[in-house]
Structure formats: C-alpha cells, structure tokens
Amino acid sequence: MKPTLKDVAALAGVSIATASLALNNGYGVNAETKKRVLEASRKLNLKYSYKKSVEL
C-alpha cells in the first residue's frame, strides 16, 4: 500500500496539518519538526504533491 500523509505524520510524531505545512514549506513550522517530517517522508518514500492534493 502507498504511504499517506497520515503515515508520515504518525512516524514524525506530528499532526497531519503540521506534516502538510512542513512538506509545503509552510509558515510557522519549527526547523526541527520540518526535519523530522522530511526524514519520515523519505523513509516511507512518500511522493507528495501539494498541487495533486488540492485538485478536485
């Protein structure tokens, strides 16, 4: 099964919203938190695209 943003958030120990902000260079994400999220996404081999996530 493909990894999801929820999986990355759980592995990094953050909320889904925080994981999304970190992956999209959102404002207000602590540098250490962003590092944990990026490491989790690499570990799970998540291919995340903000553009794809907001298409209807």
Secondary structure in CASP SS format (residue, H / E / C, confidence):
PFRMAT SS
TARGET T0000
AUTHOR 0000-0000-0000
METHOD secondary structure of the structure
MODEL  1
M C 1.00
K C 1.00
P C 1.00
T C 1.00
L H 1.00
K H 1.00
D H 1.00
V H 1.00
A H 1.00
A H 1.00
L H 1.00
A H 1.00
G C 1.00
V C 1.00
S C 1.00
I H 1.00
A H 1.00
T H 1.00
A H 1.00
S H 1.00
L H 1.00
A H 1.00
L H 1.00
N C 1.00
N C 1.00
G C 1.00
Y C 1.00
G C 1.00
V C 1.00
N C 1.00
A H 1.00
E H 1.00
T H 1.00
K H 1.00
K H 1.00
R H 1.00
V H 1.00
L H 1.00
E H 1.00
A H 1.00
S H 1.00
R H 1.00
K H 1.00
L H 1.00
N C 1.00
L C 1.00
K C 1.00
Y C 1.00
S C 1.00
Y H 1.00
K H 1.00
K H 1.00
S H 1.00
V H 1.00
E C 1.00
L C 1.00
END
